[in-house]
Amino acid sequence: MLTNYIKKLLQNKINLVKLDQVIDYIDKNSSFVSQVTLYPYLKTRAGTQHPKLFENEKFLNSLRISRWHIYISCVNDMSIFIASICAKDYDYSNIKAYKLAKYLSSTIFKKIKQNDIDDSEFHLSVKNISKIYKGLILNQITKRDVLFKKSADDLIKWAPVSEQFKKEDETILRNSINFRWIPIRKEVHQNIDTNEINKQWKTLSENYS
């Protein structure tokens, strides 16, 4: 019994020792959060009409576009979050921290193949990371939930529902996505090895602009 429990714990352990592991983790969880916050909300809002709605090609196209934009913000929020942890542990300047965040996001976005939105949307979001999170001193942040505002903003902005619904449901939507981020942030804090990440980034950053 105890052996099975230990095995389960080991199977569920997340390794965030290498940058490529961090990148995979960001990608996987950004995809998860963008879907489990958007799709259930739309089904709830559509009520009994949701099966018919999800057969509508125009709506499905809007849904795919929405999902990508929310995913982009989720990736960037997570990249900034990871960079802020490293910044605090190793006293990165904002410039160095943003550089790491841009590297994480751009590496993920380069692998994506899709036809729903213009590819420039991915690259533009990386270019604007320092503007999106302007005013934050990343090596001094203790309450890192502030780093996840953009994904909440874009969930509301891009959800394919009426502006009236967005206004009525803003608090619900923000709470929904914020709730999803809590265990992910906790998991990162418990498993990330910033010492190893910092060593790898020190080498990579010399050749990354």
NUMARFI-207351 format. One line per field, with one value per atom (N, C-alpha, C): residue in one letter; atom name; x, y, z. Coordinates in pm, whole numbers, plus 50000, padded with zeros to 5 digits. Example, Ala and Ser with C-alpha at 12.3 -4.5 7.8 and 13.67 -1.06 7.14 Angstrom:
BEGIN
type	a/a/a/s/s/s
atom	N/CA/C/N/CA/C
east	51319/51230/51320/51285/51367/51290
north	49431/49550/49670/49775/49894/50003
up	50780/50780/50780/50708/50714/50787
This chain:
BEGIN
type	m/m/m/l/l/l/t/t/t/n/n/n/y/y/y/i/i/i/k/k/k/k/k/k/l/l/l/l/l/l/q/q/q/n/n/n/k/k/k/i/i/i/n/n/n/l/l/l/v/v/v/k/k/k/l/l/l/d/d/d/q/q/q/v/v/v/i/i/i/d/d/d/y/y/y/i/i/i/d/d/d/k/k/k/n/n/n/s/s/s/s/s/s/f/f/f/v/v/v/s/s/s/q/q/q/v/v/v/t/t/t/l/l/l/y/y/y/p/p/p/y/y/y/l/l/l/k/k/k/t/t/t/r/r/r/a/a/a/g/g/g/t/t/t/q/q/q/h/h/h/p/p/p/k/k/k/l/l/l/f/f/f/e/e/e/n/n/n/e/e/e/k/k/k/f/f/f/l/l/l/n/n/n/s/s/s/l/l/l/r/r/r/i/i/i/s/s/s/r/r/r/w/w/w/h/h/h/i/i/i/y/y/y/i/i/i/s/s/s/c/c/c/v/v/v/n/n/n/d/d/d/m/m/m/s/s/s/i/i/i/f/f/f/i/i/i/a/a/a/s/s/s/i/i/i/c/c/c/a/a/a/k/k/k/d/d/d/y/y/y/d/d/d/y/y/y/s/s/s/n/n/n/i/i/i/k/k/k/a/a/a/y/y/y/k/k/k/l/l/l/a/a/a/k/k/k/y/y/y/l/l/l/s/s/s/s/s/s/t/t/t/i/i/i/f/f/f/k/k/k/k/k/k/i/i/i/k/k/k/q/q/q/n/n/n/d/d/d/i/i/i/d/d/d/d/d/d/s/s/s/e/e/e/f/f/f/h/h/h/l/l/l/s/s/s/v/v/v/k/k/k/n/n/n/i/i/i/s/s/s/k/k/k/i/i/i/y/y/y/k/k/k/g/g/g/l/l/l/i/i/i/l/l/l/n/n/n/q/q/q/i/i/i/t/t/t/k/k/k/r/r/r/d/d/d/v/v/v/l/l/l/f/f/f/k/k/k/k/k/k/s/s/s/a/a/a/d/d/d/d/d/d/l/l/l/i/i/i/k/k/k/w/w/w/a/a/a/p/p/p/v/v/v/s/s/s/e/e/e/q/q/q/f/f/f/k/k/k/k/k/k/e/e/e/d/d/d/e/e/e/t/t/t/i/i/i/l/l/l/r/r/r/n/n/n/s/s/s/i/i/i/n/n/n/f/f/f/r/r/r/w/w/w/i/i/i/p/p/p/i/i/i/r/r/r/k/k/k/e/e/e/v/v/v/h/h/h/q/q/q/n/n/n/i/i/i/d/d/d/t/t/t/n/n/n/e/e/e/i/i/i/n/n/n/k/k/k/q/q/q/w/w/w/k/k/k/t/t/t/l/l/l/s/s/s/e/e/e/n/n/n/y/y/y/s/s/s
atom	N/CA/C/N/CA/C/N/CA/C/N/CA/C/N/CA/C/N/CA/C/N/CA/C/N/CA/C/N/CA/C/N/CA/C/N/CA/C/N/CA/C/N/CA/C/N/CA/C/N/CA/C/N/CA/C/N/CA/C/N/CA/C/N/CA/C/N/CA/C/N/CA/C/N/CA/C/N/CA/C/N/CA/C/N/CA/C/N/CA/C/N/CA/C/N/CA/C/N/CA/C/N/CA/C/N/CA/C/N/CA/C/N/CA/C/N/CA/C/N/CA/C/N/CA/C/N/CA/C/N/CA/C/N/CA/C/N/CA/C/N/CA/C/N/CA/C/N/CA/C/N/CA/C/N/CA/C/N/CA/C/N/CA/C/N/CA/C/N/CA/C/N/CA/C/N/CA/C/N/CA/C/N/CA/C/N/CA/C/N/CA/C/N/CA/C/N/CA/C/N/CA/C/N/CA/C/N/CA/C/N/CA/C/N/CA/C/N/CA/C/N/CA/C/N/CA/C/N/CA/C/N/CA/C/N/CA/C/N/CA/C/N/CA/C/N/CA/C/N/CA/C/N/CA/C/N/CA/C/N/CA/C/N/CA/C/N/CA/C/N/CA/C/N/CA/C/N/CA/C/N/CA/C/N/CA/C/N/CA/C/N/CA/C/N/CA/C/N/CA/C/N/CA/C/N/CA/C/N/CA/C/N/CA/C/N/CA/C/N/CA/C/N/CA/C/N/CA/C/N/CA/C/N/CA/C/N/CA/C/N/CA/C/N/CA/C/N/CA/C/N/CA/C/N/CA/C/N/CA/C/N/CA/C/N/CA/C/N/CA/C/N/CA/C/N/CA/C/N/CA/C/N/CA/C/N/CA/C/N/CA/C/N/CA/C/N/CA/C/N/CA/C/N/CA/C/N/CA/C/N/CA/C/N/CA/C/N/CA/C/N/CA/C/N/CA/C/N/CA/C/N/CA/C/N/CA/C/N/CA/C/N/CA/C/N/CA/C/N/CA/C/N/CA/C/N/CA/C/N/CA/C/N/CA/C/N/CA/C/N/CA/C/N/CA/C/N/CA/C/N/CA/C/N/CA/C/N/CA/C/N/CA/C/N/CA/C/N/CA/C/N/CA/C/N/CA/C/N/CA/C/N/CA/C/N/CA/C/N/CA/C/N/CA/C/N/CA/C/N/CA/C/N/CA/C/N/CA/C/N/CA/C/N/CA/C/N/CA/C/N/CA/C/N/CA/C/N/CA/C/N/CA/C/N/CA/C/N/CA/C/N/CA/C/N/CA/C/N/CA/C/N/CA/C/N/CA/C/N/CA/C/N/CA/C/N/CA/C/N/CA/C/N/CA/C/N/CA/C/N/CA/C/N/CA/C/N/CA/C/N/CA/C/N/CA/C/N/CA/C/N/CA/C/N/CA/C/N/CA/C/N/CA/C/N/CA/C/N/CA/C/N/CA/C/N/CA/C/N/CA/C/N/CA/C/N/CA/C/N/CA/C/N/CA/C/N/CA/C/N/CA/C/N/CA/C/N/CA/C/N/CA/C/N/CA/C/N/CA/C/N/CA/C/N/CA/C/N/CA/C/N/CA/C/N/CA/C/N/CA/C/N/CA/C/N/CA/C/N/CA/C
east	50083/50000/50087/50183/50273/50361/50405/50489/50416/50289/50208/50192/50176/50159/50286/50403/50531/50552/50516/50528/50444/50324/50234/50292/50351/50413/50527/50609/50723/50678/50569/50516/50463/50409/50349/50450/50573/50674/50708/50714/50746/50893/50965/51105/51117/51163/51187/51331/51421/51564/51631/51582/51638/51543/51598/51515/51414/51453/51358/51241/51265/51156/51062/51120/51040/50955/51014/50943/50826/50848/50740/50629/50669/50573/50486/50549/50474/50374/50420/50335/50215/50240/50134/50030/50076/49983/49912/49976/49909/49796/49821/49717/49602/49636/49534/49448/49512/49437/49351/49404/49327/49201/49208/49093/48992/49041/48948/48881/48928/48857/48760/48800/48716/48599/48627/48524/48408/48435/48323/48238/48303/48228/48131/48179/48094/47978/48005/47900/47794/47840/47746/47661/47725/47652/47552/47589/47502/47386/47405/47298/47266/47138/47095/47124/47159/47188/47334/47414/47558/47593/47522/47558/47541/47435/47409/47512/47546/47643/47780/47819/47950/47952/47841/47837/47841/47835/47835/47978/48010/48146/48197/48110/48149/48188/48107/48138/48268/48286/48406/48533/48522/48634/48668/48564/48585/48644/48601/48650/48800/48840/48982/49068/49020/49094/49105/48996/48994/49094/49087/49172/49319/49360/49501/49545/49461/49498/49510/49421/49428/49551/49577/49696/49824/49832/49949/49973/49867/49881/49916/49862/49897/50045/50097/50240/50325/50290/50369/50360/50243/50228/50317/50317/50399/50548/50584/50725/50775/50693/50728/50735/50643/50640/50770/50811/50934/51053/51055/51165/51172/51056/51054/51112/51089/51146/51298/51349/51493/51551/51477/51522/51538/51443/51449/51564/51582/51686/51826/51839/51973/51986/51895/51902/51920/51839/51841/51790/51845/51785/51658/51573/51452/51487/51592/51632/51668/51744/51785/51665/51576/51457/51363/51343/51257/51319/51450/51520/51494/51496/51467/51322/51230/51087/51065/51129/51116/51171/51282/51340/51243/51185/51092/50971/50909/50791/50821/50927/50958/50996/51062/51097/50971/50871/50744/50671/50663/50587/50647/50778/50843/50799/50755/50717/50572/50496/50352/50324/50236/50190/50038/49984/49839/49802/49675/49628/49513/49491/49375/49401/49524/49558/49692/49722/49849/49965/50068/50184/50249/50230/50292/50236/50116/50056/50142/50198/50284/50412/50475/50603/50586/50475/50448/50428/50364/50339/50471/50567/50698/50772/50765/50830/50778/50649/50585/50582/50650/50645/50681/50788/50831/50730/50651/50547/50425/50391/50273/50286/50408/50430/50508/50494/50565/50534/50636/50616/50644/50663/50691/50843/50892/51032/51037/51076/51057/51134/51249/51325/51276/51169/51116/50972/50915/50776/50761/50670/50642/50505/50408/50274/50266/50296/50312/50181/50068/49940/49924/49997/49988/50045/50126/50188/50092/49973/49878/49755/49767/49655/49624/49729/49711/49625/49648/49568/49422/49397/49259/49196/49274/49224/49186/49270/49245/49138/49117/49004/48874/48867/48748/48741/48852/48856/48817/48869/48856/48744/48685/48574/48467/48426/48329/48184/48160/48025/47999/47878/47843/47915/47929/47993/47914/47782/47698/47731/47747/47784/47920/48014/48148/48142/48061/48047/47986/47883/47814/47902/47987/48062/48209/48250/48392/48451/48385/48437/48446/48344/48343/48460/48482/48590/48727/48746/48875/48901/48798/48815/48843/48778/48795/48939/48996/49133/49234/49209/49300/49305/49191/49183/49268/49266/49343/49494/49535/49678/49736/49656/49706/49786/49729/49808/49929/49921/50035/50151/50120/50226/50289/50203/50252/50344/50304/50383/50519/50522/50648/50740/50687/50768/50827/50751/50795/50900/50902/50985/51094/51090/51188/51325/51428/51565/51627/51617/51665/51817/51884/52030/52072/52009/52041/51990/51870/51813/51903/51951/52038/52169/52225/52348/52328/52217/52189/52162/52087/52051/52174/52265/52388/52465/52467/52536/52457/52326/52242/52225/52214/52182/52290/52411/52520/52498/52422/52397/52251/52176/52035/52011/51953/51927/51779
north	49879/50000/50126/50127/50242/50253/50138/50136/50196/50161/50216/50366/50412/50556/50632/50575/50639/50641/50531/50525/50633/50650/50751/50891/50915/51046/51071/50967/50981/51001/50935/50948/51090/51151/51283/51396/51363/51465/51537/51668/51750/51790/51768/51809/51940/52042/52172/52212/52129/52147/52208/52171/52220/52318/52406/52504/52438/52329/52264/52202/52160/52109/52223/52338/52456/52497/52497/52535/52441/52312/52214/52234/52263/52283/52406/52514/52637/52611/52546/52516/52432/52323/52230/52299/52373/52433/52556/52625/52738/52688/52578/52516/52468/52406/52356/52469/52573/52684/52757/52779/52852/52775/52643/52562/52542/52511/52479/52602/52719/52841/52889/52878/52930/52837/52710/52619/52597/52567/52547/52672/52789/52913/52929/52902/52916/52816/52695/52594/52636/52692/52739/52853/52947/53063/53020/52921/52875/52791/52729/52647/52527/52500/52382/52396/52518/52542/52513/52476/52464/52356/52243/52146/52206/52280/52342/52451/52527/52635/52581/52467/52410/52335/52340/52287/52400/52523/52641/52677/52669/52688/52830/52929/53067/53083/53023/53029/52955/52838/52758/52831/52905/52985/53093/53160/53261/53199/53079/53008/52976/52932/52900/53026/53134/53261/53305/53296/53335/53251/53122/53030/53061/53093/53122/53250/53351/53477/53459/53382/53356/53272/53174/53089/53174/53266/53354/53427/53482/53555/53463/53342/53244/53210/53188/53157/53273/53395/53510/53534/53513/53527/53426/53302/53199/53225/53276/53306/53417/53520/53628/53577/53489/53430/53354/53268/53193/53288/53387/53485/53561/53591/53666/53584/53452/53364/53363/53348/53351/53488/53592/53729/53752/53699/53715/53634/53512/53424/53469/53530/53566/53714/53793/53939/53988/53930/53976/54120/54195/54324/54295/54396/54378/54340/54400/54372/54224/54171/54031/53938/53975/53893/53891/54007/54014/53934/53938/53863/53713/53664/53523/53492/53579/53558/53553/53643/53646/53519/53470/53346/53229/53218/53109/53113/53231/53244/53221/53284/53274/53131/53058/52918/52834/52861/52790/52826/52955/53001/52956/52939/52896/52756/52676/52537/52524/52631/52623/52633/52544/52547/52555/52664/52684/52782/52785/52874/52964/52975/53048/53197/53233/53375/53398/53524/53557/53525/53462/53425/53546/53663/53782/53814/53763/53787/53726/53610/53543/53624/53664/53734/53875/53940/54074/54071/53967/53957/53944/53871/53856/53990/54058/54188/54288/54275/54372/54329/54219/54169/54277/54350/54451/54564/54588/54691/54641/54513/54454/54455/54425/54414/54534/54646/54770/54812/54859/54910/54808/54682/54577/54557/54553/54521/54374/54294/54149/54080/54135/54069/54107/54188/54230/54184/54113/54072/53954/53969/53860/53798/53880/53830/53818/53699/53683/53666/53672/53668/53790/53900/54020/53996/53891/53861/53789/53755/53677/53758/53888/53976/53974/53964/53971/53855/53735/53620/53637/53695/53722/53829/53933/54041/53987/53900/53849/53741/53672/53579/53657/53772/53857/53923/53971/54041/53951/53827/53743/53639/53618/53521/53559/53467/53499/53505/53603/53629/53778/53820/53962/54045/54173/54264/54271/54257/54259/54140/54023/53904/53923/53980/54002/54094/54196/54292/54225/54146/54078/53970/53907/53789/53817/53943/53974/53914/53931/53879/53727/53663/53517/53468/53533/53493/53513/53627/53652/53550/53524/53426/53286/53255/53122/53098/53192/53171/53186/53279/53296/53170/53105/52980/52871/52867/52766/52786/52912/52940/52905/52902/52881/52751/52635/52511/52504/52570/52570/52650/52766/52846/52768/52703/52624/52511/52444/52334/52381/52498/52555/52585/52652/52686/52562/52453/52331/52254/52274/52187/52256/52387/52452/52458/52432/52441/52564/52678/52803/52805/52726/52720/52664/52552/52491/52577/52631/52718/52838/52897/53015/52981/52865/52822/52810/52746/52726/52860/52946/53074/53164/53153/53233/53202/53076/53034/53073/53046/53074/53223/53302/53444/53521/53471/53537/53537/53438/53427/53457/53512/53541/53690/53750/53894/53924
up	50000/50000/50000/50096/50106/49982/49931/49811/49691/49675/49567/49580/49703/49729/49690/49729/49696/49545/49479/49333/49265/49320/49264/49279/49396/49420/49323/49301/49210/49066/49029/48893/48868/48975/48962/48981/49018/49042/48913/48921/48806/48812/48706/48700/48625/48695/48633/48662/48607/48630/48507/48390/48265/48198/48119/48049/47956/47890/47799/47877/48001/48086/48125/48155/48190/48071/47953/47831/47803/47816/47797/47901/48023/48131/48104/48061/48029/47917/47811/47696/47737/47807/47848/47936/48035/48130/48074/47983/47916/47829/47760/47678/47765/47875/47969/48024/48075/48137/48035/47916/47815/47774/47777/47737/47850/47970/48079/48139/48102/48145/48037/47911/47803/47768/47741/47691/47789/47916/48010/48027/48024/48036/47919/47799/47680/47683/47727/47738/47839/47950/48053/48000/47931/47878/47769/47690/47581/47632/47749/47807/47719/47703/47626/47477/47434/47292/47256/47357/47328/47225/47215/47110/46970/46952/46822/46793/46898/46883/46840/46899/46869/46736/46662/46526/46423/46473/46387/46348/46219/46173/46201/46189/46217/46364/46451/46594/46624/46564/46589/46544/46436/46390/46492/46544/46649/46774/46804/46922/46908/46791/46769/46781/46724/46732/46878/46951/47093/47172/47148/47224/47203/47080/47054/47125/47123/47189/47340/47397/47542/47574/47489/47506/47503/47409/47399/47530/47588/47713/47829/47826/47930/47925/47805/47789/47841/47802/47844/47995/48052/48198/48270/48222/48285/48266/48150/48123/48215/48233/48325/48469/48503/48637/48666/48573/48588/48597/48510/48509/48641/48699/48826/48941/48938/49041/49031/48909/48887/48922/48889/48916/49066/49143/49289/49349/49301/49357/49318/49200/49151/49116/49170/49160/49016/48925/48786/48778/48687/48652/48573/48560/48480/48336/48283/48145/48129/48223/48217/48236/48327/48353/48232/48171/48052/47937/47929/47825/47839/47964/47989/47952/47992/47962/47811/47739/47593/47530/47584/47532/47552/47671/47700/47606/47594/47509/47362/47314/47171/47132/47222/47194/47178/47261/47252/47123/47095/46978/46845/46841/46717/46674/46771/46742/46694/46709/46681/46531/46486/46347/46350/46299/46298/46186/46152/46045/46090/46220/46271/46288/46327/46341/46273/46246/46181/46277/46225/46308/46375/46316/46374/46512/46542/46674/46784/46757/46855/46879/46769/46779/46836/46802/46853/47005/47053/47197/47273/47216/47279/47278/47166/47152/47255/47289/47379/47526/47559/47697/47799/47774/47871/47884/47778/47784/47859/47837/47901/48052/48101/48245/48298/48230/48264/48408/48477/48612/48721/48681/48780/48793/48915/48939/48972/48875/48882/48994/49033/49140/49281/49286/49416/49439/49343/49354/49450/49544/49639/49611/49575/49540/49388/49340/49195/49120/49188/49117/49027/49058/48974/48835/48822/48693/48599/48647/48566/48527/48530/48495/48345/48262/48117/48065/48117/48071/48110/48227/48269/48181/48153/48065/47928/47874/47739/47735/47845/47852/47834/47900/47890/47752/47703/47575/47458/47457/47339/47346/47461/47470/47368/47282/47176/47227/47313/47364/47353/47379/47368/47473/47445/47540/47670/47660/47780/47871/47810/47888/47954/47879/47933/48055/48044/48154/48276/48254/48364/48429/48347/48394/48425/48422/48438/48566/48677/48804/48802/48745/48735/48650/48538/48447/48511/48577/48644/48754/48834/48941/48887/48775/48714/48671/48598/48550/48663/48756/48870/48955/48971/49047/48981/48847/48774/48788/48805/48815/48952/49056/49192/49207/49171/49188/49096/48981/48889/48948/49004/49069/49185/49261/49374/49327/49221/49166/49117/49055/49007/49126/49226/49343/49410/49411/49478/49398/49267/49182/49100/49089/49003/49072/48995/49043/48977/49044/48984/48972/49054/49044/48908/48868/48739/48623/48639/48534/48511/48620/48610/48538/48567/48501/48350/48312/48169/48101/48169/48109/48095/48189/48182/48055/48017/47894/47769/47771/47655/47628/47732/47717/47641/47643/47572/47420/47374/47228/47192/47290/47263/47276/47172/47175/47177
